[in-house]
Amino acid sequence: MPEKIYNIQEVADFLGLYKGTIVNYENRHIFPKAHRNPINNYREYAKEDIEGLRKILKRGR
């Protein structure tokens, strides 16, 4: 069964952030760049990616 892929809005909801904050953190190199769908160029996140972002947020608090 393929792994569930999450979009930026779902990730923002999980982390309690705005989508723009995630993009800003990527641009400022706080978060690693998200994988991009080659067809539509949307950001895509696996569960492991979300856990990694959550750890980065905890370190900063």
CHARMM internal coordinates of N, CA and C (Angstrom, degrees):
IC EDIT
DIST 1 N 1 CA 1.4541
DIST 1 CA 1 C 1.5308
ANGL 1 N 1 CA 1 C 108.99
DIST 1 C 2 N 1.3239
ANGL 1 CA 1 C 2 N 118.53
DIHE 1 N 1 CA 1 C 2 N 131.06
DIST 2 N 2 CA 1.4644
ANGL 1 C 2 N 2 CA 120.59
DIHE 1 CA 1 C 2 N 2 CA -179.00
DIST 2 CA 2 C 1.5276
ANGL 2 N 2 CA 2 C 111.77
DIHE 1 C 2 N 2 CA 2 C -66.68
DIST 2 C 3 N 1.3147
ANGL 2 CA 2 C 3 N 113.69
DIHE 2 N 2 CA 2 C 3 N 148.12
DIST 3 N 3 CA 1.4628
ANGL 2 C 3 N 3 CA 120.52
DIHE 2 CA 2 C 3 N 3 CA 178.86
DIST 3 CA 3 C 1.5276
ANGL 3 N 3 CA 3 C 110.05
DIHE 2 C 3 N 3 CA 3 C -68.75
DIST 3 C 4 N 1.3289
ANGL 3 CA 3 C 4 N 116.57
DIHE 3 N 3 CA 3 C 4 N 141.35
DIST 4 N 4 CA 1.4685
ANGL 3 C 4 N 4 CA 121.72
DIHE 3 CA 3 C 4 N 4 CA 177.77
DIST 4 CA 4 C 1.5205
ANGL 4 N 4 CA 4 C 108.84
DIHE 3 C 4 N 4 CA 4 C -66.95
DIST 4 C 5 N 1.3187
ANGL 4 CA 4 C 5 N 115.85
DIHE 4 N 4 CA 4 C 5 N 133.55
DIST 5 N 5 CA 1.4611
ANGL 4 C 5 N 5 CA 122.95
DIHE 4 CA 4 C 5 N 5 CA 176.46
DIST 5 CA 5 C 1.5252
ANGL 5 N 5 CA 5 C 107.52
DIHE 4 C 5 N 5 CA 5 C -110.10
DIST 5 C 6 N 1.3245
ANGL 5 CA 5 C 6 N 115.64
DIHE 5 N 5 CA 5 C 6 N 134.92
DIST 6 N 6 CA 1.4608
ANGL 5 C 6 N 6 CA 121.84
DIHE 5 CA 5 C 6 N 6 CA -177.25
DIST 6 CA 6 C 1.5224
ANGL 6 N 6 CA 6 C 110.20
DIHE 5 C 6 N 6 CA 6 C -108.72
DIST 6 C 7 N 1.3266
ANGL 6 CA 6 C 7 N 116.06
DIHE 6 N 6 CA 6 C 7 N 146.34
DIST 7 N 7 CA 1.4629
ANGL 6 C 7 N 7 CA 119.97
DIHE 6 CA 6 C 7 N 7 CA 176.38
DIST 7 CA 7 C 1.5287
ANGL 7 N 7 CA 7 C 109.72
DIHE 6 C 7 N 7 CA 7 C -92.22
DIST 7 C 8 N 1.3117
ANGL 7 CA 7 C 8 N 117.00
DIHE 7 N 7 CA 7 C 8 N 173.76
DIST 8 N 8 CA 1.4571
ANGL 7 C 8 N 8 CA 121.17
DIHE 7 CA 7 C 8 N 8 CA -174.01
DIST 8 CA 8 C 1.5320
ANGL 8 N 8 CA 8 C 112.26
DIHE 7 C 8 N 8 CA 8 C -63.79
DIST 8 C 9 N 1.3314
ANGL 8 CA 8 C 9 N 118.29
DIHE 8 N 8 CA 8 C 9 N -34.02
DIST 9 N 9 CA 1.4704
ANGL 8 C 9 N 9 CA 119.89
DIHE 8 CA 8 C 9 N 9 CA 178.67
DIST 9 CA 9 C 1.5220
ANGL 9 N 9 CA 9 C 111.03
DIHE 8 C 9 N 9 CA 9 C -66.55
DIST 9 C 10 N 1.3276
ANGL 9 CA 9 C 10 N 116.78
DIHE 9 N 9 CA 9 C 10 N -40.82
DIST 10 N 10 CA 1.4646
ANGL 9 C 10 N 10 CA 120.15
DIHE 9 CA 9 C 10 N 10 CA 177.80
DIST 10 CA 10 C 1.5222
ANGL 10 N 10 CA 10 C 110.53
DIHE 9 C 10 N 10 CA 10 C -63.58
DIST 10 C 11 N 1.3205
ANGL 10 CA 10 C 11 N 117.08
DIHE 10 N 10 CA 10 C 11 N -42.58
DIST 11 N 11 CA 1.4598
ANGL 10 C 11 N 11 CA 121.13
DIHE 10 CA 10 C 11 N 11 CA 179.18
DIST 11 CA 11 C 1.5248
ANGL 11 N 11 CA 11 C 110.19
DIHE 10 C 11 N 11 CA 11 C -64.66
DIST 11 C 12 N 1.3155
ANGL 11 CA 11 C 12 N 117.10
DIHE 11 N 11 CA 11 C 12 N -43.52
DIST 12 N 12 CA 1.4664
ANGL 11 C 12 N 12 CA 120.89
DIHE 11 CA 11 C 12 N 12 CA 177.89
DIST 12 CA 12 C 1.5259
ANGL 12 N 12 CA 12 C 110.08
DIHE 11 C 12 N 12 CA 12 C -58.63
DIST 12 C 13 N 1.3110
ANGL 12 CA 12 C 13 N 117.36
DIHE 12 N 12 CA 12 C 13 N -43.87
DIST 13 N 13 CA 1.4667
ANGL 12 C 13 N 13 CA 121.10
DIHE 12 CA 12 C 13 N 13 CA 178.60
DIST 13 CA 13 C 1.5270
ANGL 13 N 13 CA 13 C 111.26
DIHE 12 C 13 N 13 CA 13 C -62.82
DIST 13 C 14 N 1.3384
ANGL 13 CA 13 C 14 N 117.64
DIHE 13 N 13 CA 13 C 14 N -43.48
DIST 14 N 14 CA 1.4678
ANGL 13 C 14 N 14 CA 121.28
DIHE 13 CA 13 C 14 N 14 CA 179.52
DIST 14 CA 14 C 1.5244
ANGL 14 N 14 CA 14 C 111.31
DIHE 13 C 14 N 14 CA 14 C -61.39
DIST 14 C 15 N 1.3372
ANGL 14 CA 14 C 15 N 116.07
DIHE 14 N 14 CA 14 C 15 N -39.47
DIST 15 N 15 CA 1.4644
ANGL 14 C 15 N 15 CA 121.03
DIHE 14 CA 14 C 15 N 15 CA -174.17
DIST 15 CA 15 C 1.5251
ANGL 15 N 15 CA 15 C 113.38
DIHE 14 C 15 N 15 CA 15 C -91.67
DIST 15 C 16 N 1.3199
ANGL 15 CA 15 C 16 N 117.57
DIHE 15 N 15 CA 15 C 16 N -8.56
DIST 16 N 16 CA 1.4622
ANGL 15 C 16 N 16 CA 120.40
DIHE 15 CA 15 C 16 N 16 CA -178.33
DIST 16 CA 16 C 1.5160
ANGL 16 N 16 CA 16 C 112.57
DIHE 15 C 16 N 16 CA 16 C 72.71
DIST 16 C 17 N 1.3354
ANGL 16 CA 16 C 17 N 116.17
DIHE 16 N 16 CA 16 C 17 N 33.99
DIST 17 N 17 CA 1.4619
ANGL 16 C 17 N 17 CA 122.27
DIHE 16 CA 16 C 17 N 17 CA -179.66
DIST 17 CA 17 C 1.5227
ANGL 17 N 17 CA 17 C 109.57
DIHE 16 C 17 N 17 CA 17 C -121.31
DIST 17 C 18 N 1.3165
ANGL 17 CA 17 C 18 N 115.26
DIHE 17 N 17 CA 17 C 18 N 167.25
DIST 18 N 18 CA 1.4611
ANGL 17 C 18 N 18 CA 121.02
DIHE 17 CA 17 C 18 N 18 CA 169.82
DIST 18 CA 18 C 1.5246
ANGL 18 N 18 CA 18 C 108.27
DIHE 17 C 18 N 18 CA 18 C -86.26
DIST 18 C 19 N 1.3342
ANGL 18 CA 18 C 19 N 116.23
DIHE 18 N 18 CA 18 C 19 N 154.21
DIST 19 N 19 CA 1.4704
ANGL 18 C 19 N 19 CA 120.08
DIHE 18 CA 18 C 19 N 19 CA 176.31
DIST 19 CA 19 C 1.5232
ANGL 19 N 19 CA 19 C 110.27
DIHE 18 C 19 N 19 CA 19 C -56.97
DIST 19 C 20 N 1.3185
ANGL 19 CA 19 C 20 N 116.79
DIHE 19 N 19 CA 19 C 20 N -42.31
DIST 20 N 20 CA 1.4599
ANGL 19 C 20 N 20 CA 121.15
DIHE 19 CA 19 C 20 N 20 CA -179.34
DIST 20 CA 20 C 1.5148
ANGL 20 N 20 CA 20 C 113.00
DIHE 19 C 20 N 20 CA 20 C -61.14
DIST 20 C 21 N 1.3262
ANGL 20 CA 20 C 21 N 116.72
DIHE 20 N 20 CA 20 C 21 N -32.02
DIST 21 N 21 CA 1.4666
ANGL 20 C 21 N 21 CA 120.36
DIHE 20 CA 20 C 21 N 21 CA 177.69
DIST 21 CA 21 C 1.5192
ANGL 21 N 21 CA 21 C 110.23
DIHE 20 C 21 N 21 CA 21 C -66.67
DIST 21 C 22 N 1.3236
ANGL 21 CA 21 C 22 N 116.92
DIHE 21 N 21 CA 21 C 22 N -41.55
DIST 22 N 22 CA 1.4670
ANGL 21 C 22 N 22 CA 120.11
DIHE 21 CA 21 C 22 N 22 CA 178.51
DIST 22 CA 22 C 1.5252
ANGL 22 N 22 CA 22 C 109.95
DIHE 21 C 22 N 22 CA 22 C -62.58
DIST 22 C 23 N 1.3103
ANGL 22 CA 22 C 23 N 117.09
DIHE 22 N 22 CA 22 C 23 N -45.27
DIST 23 N 23 CA 1.4707
ANGL 22 C 23 N 23 CA 121.20
DIHE 22 CA 22 C 23 N 23 CA 178.53
DIST 23 CA 23 C 1.5278
ANGL 23 N 23 CA 23 C 109.86
DIHE 22 C 23 N 23 CA 23 C -61.77
DIST 23 C 24 N 1.3243
ANGL 23 CA 23 C 24 N 116.87
DIHE 23 N 23 CA 23 C 24 N -44.57
DIST 24 N 24 CA 1.4664
ANGL 23 C 24 N 24 CA 121.35
DIHE 23 CA 23 C 24 N 24 CA 178.93
DIST 24 CA 24 C 1.5269
ANGL 24 N 24 CA 24 C 110.41
DIHE 23 C 24 N 24 CA 24 C -59.88
DIST 24 C 25 N 1.3320
ANGL 24 CA 24 C 25 N 117.54
DIHE 24 N 24 CA 24 C 25 N -45.62
DIST 25 N 25 CA 1.4633
ANGL 24 C 25 N 25 CA 121.01
DIHE 24 CA 24 C 25 N 25 CA 179.49
DIST 25 CA 25 C 1.5282
ANGL 25 N 25 CA 25 C 111.23
DIHE 24 C 25 N 25 CA 25 C -63.57
DIST 25 C 26 N 1.3264
ANGL 25 CA 25 C 26 N 117.54
DIHE 25 N 25 CA 25 C 26 N -36.32
DIST 26 N 26 CA 1.4668
ANGL 25 C 26 N 26 CA 119.76
DIHE 25 CA 25 C 26 N 26 CA 175.55
DIST 26 CA 26 C 1.5223
ANGL 26 N 26 CA 26 C 110.25
DIHE 25 C 26 N 26 CA 26 C -64.53
DIST 26 C 27 N 1.3184
ANGL 26 CA 26 C 27 N 116.96
DIHE 26 N 26 CA 26 C 27 N -45.42
DIST 27 N 27 CA 1.4694
ANGL 26 C 27 N 27 CA 120.99
DIHE 26 CA 26 C 27 N 27 CA -178.86
DIST 27 CA 27 C 1.5230
ANGL 27 N 27 CA 27 C 112.18
DIHE 26 C 27 N 27 CA 27 C -64.85
DIST 27 C 28 N 1.3269
ANGL 27 CA 27 C 28 N 116.68
DIHE 27 N 27 CA 27 C 28 N -30.87
DIST 28 N 28 CA 1.4700
ANGL 27 C 28 N 28 CA 121.52
DIHE 27 CA 27 C 28 N 28 CA 179.67
DIST 28 CA 28 C 1.5287
ANGL 28 N 28 CA 28 C 111.94
DIHE 27 C 28 N 28 CA 28 C -91.07
DIST 28 C 29 N 1.3329
ANGL 28 CA 28 C 29 N 116.91
DIHE 28 N 28 CA 28 C 29 N 4.85
DIST 29 N 29 CA 1.4716
ANGL 28 C 29 N 29 CA 124.44
DIHE 28 CA 28 C 29 N 29 CA 177.59
DIST 29 CA 29 C 1.5264
ANGL 29 N 29 CA 29 C 112.72
DIHE 28 C 29 N 29 CA 29 C 64.41
DIST 29 C 30 N 1.3289
ANGL 29 CA 29 C 30 N 116.87
DIHE 29 N 29 CA 29 C 30 N 27.04
DIST 30 N 30 CA 1.4604
ANGL 29 C 30 N 30 CA 121.01
DIHE 29 CA 29 C 30 N 30 CA 172.22
DIST 30 CA 30 C 1.5309
ANGL 30 N 30 CA 30 C 108.41
DIHE 29 C 30 N 30 CA 30 C -81.32
DIST 30 C 31 N 1.3246
ANGL 30 CA 30 C 31 N 116.24
DIHE 30 N 30 CA 30 C 31 N -43.03
DIST 31 N 31 CA 1.4612
ANGL 30 C 31 N 31 CA 122.98
DIHE 30 CA 30 C 31 N 31 CA 173.36
DIST 31 CA 31 C 1.5184
ANGL 31 N 31 CA 31 C 108.09
DIHE 30 C 31 N 31 CA 31 C -104.40
DIST 31 C 32 N 1.3375
ANGL 31 CA 31 C 32 N 117.49
DIHE 31 N 31 CA 31 C 32 N 146.59
DIST 32 N 32 CA 1.4676
ANGL 31 C 32 N 32 CA 119.08
DIHE 31 CA 31 C 32 N 32 CA 172.89
DIST 32 CA 32 C 1.5286
ANGL 32 N 32 CA 32 C 110.33
DIHE 31 C 32 N 32 CA 32 C -67.34
DIST 32 C 33 N 1.3125
ANGL 32 CA 32 C 33 N 115.80
DIHE 32 N 32 CA 32 C 33 N 155.14
DIST 33 N 33 CA 1.4666
ANGL 32 C 33 N 33 CA 120.58
DIHE 32 CA 32 C 33 N 33 CA 177.80
DIST 33 CA 33 C 1.5291
ANGL 33 N 33 CA 33 C 109.38
DIHE 32 C 33 N 33 CA 33 C -62.78
DIST 33 C 34 N 1.3090
ANGL 33 CA 33 C 34 N 115.82
DIHE 33 N 33 CA 33 C 34 N 137.21
DIST 34 N 34 CA 1.4639
ANGL 33 C 34 N 34 CA 121.39
DIHE 33 CA 33 C 34 N 34 CA 178.92
DIST 34 CA 34 C 1.5233
ANGL 34 N 34 CA 34 C 109.93
DIHE 33 C 34 N 34 CA 34 C -76.19
DIST 34 C 35 N 1.3219
ANGL 34 CA 34 C 35 N 114.67
DIHE 34 N 34 CA 34 C 35 N 153.93
DIST 35 N 35 CA 1.4624
ANGL 34 C 35 N 35 CA 120.27
DIHE 34 CA 34 C 35 N 35 CA 172.18
DIST 35 CA 35 C 1.5216
ANGL 35 N 35 CA 35 C 107.57
DIHE 34 C 35 N 35 CA 35 C -65.18
DIST 35 C 36 N 1.3228
ANGL 35 CA 35 C 36 N 116.84
DIHE 35 N 35 CA 35 C 36 N 142.02
DIST 36 N 36 CA 1.4706
ANGL 35 C 36 N 36 CA 121.73
DIHE 35 CA 35 C 36 N 36 CA 179.08
DIST 36 CA 36 C 1.5179
ANGL 36 N 36 CA 36 C 109.92
DIHE 35 C 36 N 36 CA 36 C -110.96
DIST 36 C 37 N 1.3232
ANGL 36 CA 36 C 37 N 115.36
DIHE 36 N 36 CA 36 C 37 N 135.86
DIST 37 N 37 CA 1.4568
ANGL 36 C 37 N 37 CA 121.37
DIHE 36 CA 36 C 37 N 37 CA 175.08
DIST 37 CA 37 C 1.5283
ANGL 37 N 37 CA 37 C 107.52
DIHE 36 C 37 N 37 CA 37 C -66.76
DIST 37 C 38 N 1.3403
ANGL 37 CA 37 C 38 N 118.41
DIHE 37 N 37 CA 37 C 38 N 126.08
DIST 38 N 38 CA 1.4675
ANGL 37 C 38 N 38 CA 119.99
DIHE 37 CA 37 C 38 N 38 CA -176.86
DIST 38 CA 38 C 1.5305
ANGL 38 N 38 CA 38 C 114.09
DIHE 37 C 38 N 38 CA 38 C -67.62
DIST 38 C 39 N 1.3104
ANGL 38 CA 38 C 39 N 117.47
DIHE 38 N 38 CA 38 C 39 N -18.56
DIST 39 N 39 CA 1.4661
ANGL 38 C 39 N 39 CA 120.27
DIHE 38 CA 38 C 39 N 39 CA -178.58
DIST 39 CA 39 C 1.5237
ANGL 39 N 39 CA 39 C 111.84
DIHE 38 C 39 N 39 CA 39 C -85.03
DIST 39 C 40 N 1.3410
ANGL 39 CA 39 C 40 N 116.73
DIHE 39 N 39 CA 39 C 40 N -48.59
DIST 40 N 40 CA 1.4672
ANGL 39 C 40 N 40 CA 119.43
DIHE 39 CA 39 C 40 N 40 CA -174.83
DIST 40 CA 40 C 1.5306
ANGL 40 N 40 CA 40 C 113.96
DIHE 39 C 40 N 40 CA 40 C -114.77
DIST 40 C 41 N 1.3279
ANGL 40 CA 40 C 41 N 117.30
DIHE 40 N 40 CA 40 C 41 N -2.68
DIST 41 N 41 CA 1.4617
ANGL 40 C 41 N 41 CA 124.37
DIHE 40 CA 40 C 41 N 41 CA 178.43
DIST 41 CA 41 C 1.5324
ANGL 41 N 41 CA 41 C 113.16
DIHE 40 C 41 N 41 CA 41 C 66.37
DIST 41 C 42 N 1.3238
ANGL 41 CA 41 C 42 N 118.49
DIHE 41 N 41 CA 41 C 42 N 15.67
DIST 42 N 42 CA 1.4651
ANGL 41 C 42 N 42 CA 121.54
DIHE 41 CA 41 C 42 N 42 CA 176.65
DIST 42 CA 42 C 1.5258
ANGL 42 N 42 CA 42 C 109.43
DIHE 41 C 42 N 42 CA 42 C -73.33
DIST 42 C 43 N 1.3235
ANGL 42 CA 42 C 43 N 115.59
DIHE 42 N 42 CA 42 C 43 N 149.36
DIST 43 N 43 CA 1.4606
ANGL 42 C 43 N 43 CA 120.31
DIHE 42 CA 42 C 43 N 43 CA 174.10
DIST 43 CA 43 C 1.5271
ANGL 43 N 43 CA 43 C 108.53
DIHE 42 C 43 N 43 CA 43 C -70.43
DIST 43 C 44 N 1.3370
ANGL 43 CA 43 C 44 N 115.57
DIHE 43 N 43 CA 43 C 44 N 141.60
DIST 44 N 44 CA 1.4602
ANGL 43 C 44 N 44 CA 121.81
DIHE 43 CA 43 C 44 N 44 CA 178.27
DIST 44 CA 44 C 1.5200
ANGL 44 N 44 CA 44 C 108.79
DIHE 43 C 44 N 44 CA 44 C -132.44
DIST 44 C 45 N 1.3196
ANGL 44 CA 44 C 45 N 115.41
DIHE 44 N 44 CA 44 C 45 N 140.87
DIST 45 N 45 CA 1.4605
ANGL 44 C 45 N 45 CA 121.19
DIHE 44 CA 44 C 45 N 45 CA -177.06
DIST 45 CA 45 C 1.5174
ANGL 45 N 45 CA 45 C 109.87
DIHE 44 C 45 N 45 CA 45 C -131.85
DIST 45 C 46 N 1.3241
ANGL 45 CA 45 C 46 N 115.74
DIHE 45 N 45 CA 45 C 46 N 135.74
DIST 46 N 46 CA 1.4591
ANGL 45 C 46 N 46 CA 121.91
DIHE 45 CA 45 C 46 N 46 CA 171.82
DIST 46 CA 46 C 1.5329
ANGL 46 N 46 CA 46 C 107.44
DIHE 45 C 46 N 46 CA 46 C -92.26
DIST 46 C 47 N 1.3167
ANGL 46 CA 46 C 47 N 116.44
DIHE 46 N 46 CA 46 C 47 N 166.94
DIST 47 N 47 CA 1.4675
ANGL 46 C 47 N 47 CA 120.83
DIHE 46 CA 46 C 47 N 47 CA -179.83
DIST 47 CA 47 C 1.5300
ANGL 47 N 47 CA 47 C 110.87
DIHE 46 C 47 N 47 CA 47 C -56.70
DIST 47 C 48 N 1.3320
ANGL 47 CA 47 C 48 N 117.08
DIHE 47 N 47 CA 47 C 48 N -39.02
DIST 48 N 48 CA 1.4655
ANGL 47 C 48 N 48 CA 120.92
DIHE 47 CA 47 C 48 N 48 CA 179.69
DIST 48 CA 48 C 1.5321
ANGL 48 N 48 CA 48 C 111.03
DIHE 47 C 48 N 48 CA 48 C -63.39
DIST 48 C 49 N 1.3230
ANGL 48 CA 48 C 49 N 116.45
DIHE 48 N 48 CA 48 C 49 N -36.46
DIST 49 N 49 CA 1.4685
ANGL 48 C 49 N 49 CA 120.61
DIHE 48 CA 48 C 49 N 49 CA 177.75
DIST 49 CA 49 C 1.5243
ANGL 49 N 49 CA 49 C 110.48
DIHE 48 C 49 N 49 CA 49 C -62.42
DIST 49 C 50 N 1.3234
ANGL 49 CA 49 C 50 N 116.02
DIHE 49 N 49 CA 49 C 50 N -43.56
DIST 50 N 50 CA 1.4607
ANGL 49 C 50 N 50 CA 120.71
DIHE 49 CA 49 C 50 N 50 CA -178.68
DIST 50 CA 50 C 1.5266
ANGL 50 N 50 CA 50 C 110.18
DIHE 49 C 50 N 50 CA 50 C -64.53
DIST 50 C 51 N 1.3225
ANGL 50 CA 50 C 51 N 117.03
DIHE 50 N 50 CA 50 C 51 N -41.92
DIST 51 N 51 CA 1.4663
ANGL 50 C 51 N 51 CA 120.38
DIHE 50 CA 50 C 51 N 51 CA 178.08
DIST 51 CA 51 C 1.5257
ANGL 51 N 51 CA 51 C 110.72
DIHE 50 C 51 N 51 CA 51 C -62.81
DIST 51 C 52 N 1.3345
ANGL 51 CA 51 C 52 N 116.77
DIHE 51 N 51 CA 51 C 52 N -39.19
DIST 52 N 52 CA 1.4631
ANGL 51 C 52 N 52 CA 120.48
DIHE 51 CA 51 C 52 N 52 CA 177.13
DIST 52 CA 52 C 1.5190
ANGL 52 N 52 CA 52 C 111.93
DIHE 51 C 52 N 52 CA 52 C -63.41
DIST 52 C 53 N 1.3260
ANGL 52 CA 52 C 53 N 116.74
DIHE 52 N 52 CA 52 C 53 N -41.98
DIST 53 N 53 CA 1.4647
ANGL 52 C 53 N 53 CA 120.58
DIHE 52 CA 52 C 53 N 53 CA 178.06
DIST 53 CA 53 C 1.5267
ANGL 53 N 53 CA 53 C 110.61
DIHE 52 C 53 N 53 CA 53 C -65.23
DIST 53 C 54 N 1.3177
ANGL 53 CA 53 C 54 N 116.41
DIHE 53 N 53 CA 53 C 54 N -38.61
DIST 54 N 54 CA 1.4701
ANGL 53 C 54 N 54 CA 120.80
DIHE 53 CA 53 C 54 N 54 CA 178.42
DIST 54 CA 54 C 1.5349
ANGL 54 N 54 CA 54 C 110.29
DIHE 53 C 54 N 54 CA 54 C -62.26
DIST 54 C 55 N 1.3358
ANGL 54 CA 54 C 55 N 117.18
DIHE 54 N 54 CA 54 C 55 N -40.44
DIST 55 N 55 CA 1.4696
ANGL 54 C 55 N 55 CA 120.95
DIHE 54 CA 54 C 55 N 55 CA 178.54
DIST 55 CA 55 C 1.5232
ANGL 55 N 55 CA 55 C 111.00
DIHE 54 C 55 N 55 CA 55 C -65.02
DIST 55 C 56 N 1.3288
ANGL 55 CA 55 C 56 N 117.13
DIHE 55 N 55 CA 55 C 56 N -40.42
DIST 56 N 56 CA 1.4674
ANGL 55 C 56 N 56 CA 120.90
DIHE 55 CA 55 C 56 N 56 CA 178.17
DIST 56 CA 56 C 1.5237
ANGL 56 N 56 CA 56 C 109.69
DIHE 55 C 56 N 56 CA 56 C -61.50
DIST 56 C 57 N 1.3167
ANGL 56 CA 56 C 57 N 117.27
DIHE 56 N 56 CA 56 C 57 N -42.99
DIST 57 N 57 CA 1.4659
ANGL 56 C 57 N 57 CA 120.84
DIHE 56 CA 56 C 57 N 57 CA 179.12
DIST 57 CA 57 C 1.5240
ANGL 57 N 57 CA 57 C 111.26
DIHE 56 C 57 N 57 CA 57 C -62.87
DIST 57 C 58 N 1.3271
ANGL 57 CA 57 C 58 N 117.85
DIHE 57 N 57 CA 57 C 58 N -41.13
DIST 58 N 58 CA 1.4680
ANGL 57 C 58 N 58 CA 121.08
DIHE 57 CA 57 C 58 N 58 CA 179.91
DIST 58 CA 58 C 1.5213
ANGL 58 N 58 CA 58 C 111.37
DIHE 57 C 58 N 58 CA 58 C -64.46
DIST 58 C 59 N 1.3279
ANGL 58 CA 58 C 59 N 116.91
DIHE 58 N 58 CA 58 C 59 N -37.71
DIST 59 N 59 CA 1.4699
ANGL 58 C 59 N 59 CA 120.43
DIHE 58 CA 58 C 59 N 59 CA 179.11
DIST 59 CA 59 C 1.5196
ANGL 59 N 59 CA 59 C 111.88
DIHE 58 C 59 N 59 CA 59 C -63.53
DIST 59 C 60 N 1.3445
ANGL 59 CA 59 C 60 N 115.35
DIHE 59 N 59 CA 59 C 60 N -33.36
DIST 60 N 60 CA 1.4576
ANGL 59 C 60 N 60 CA 119.95
DIHE 59 CA 59 C 60 N 60 CA -176.42
DIST 60 CA 60 C 1.5122
ANGL 60 N 60 CA 60 C 114.39
DIHE 59 C 60 N 60 CA 60 C -80.23
DIST 60 C 61 N 1.3244
ANGL 60 CA 60 C 61 N 117.89
DIHE 60 N 60 CA 60 C 61 N -8.82
DIST 61 N 61 CA 1.4724
ANGL 60 C 61 N 61 CA 120.82
DIHE 60 CA 60 C 61 N 61 CA -176.64
DIST 61 CA 61 C 1.4926
ANGL 61 N 61 CA 61 C 112.20
DIHE 60 C 61 N 61 CA 61 C -99.03
END
COOR INIT
IC SEED 1 N 1 CA 1 C
IC BUILD
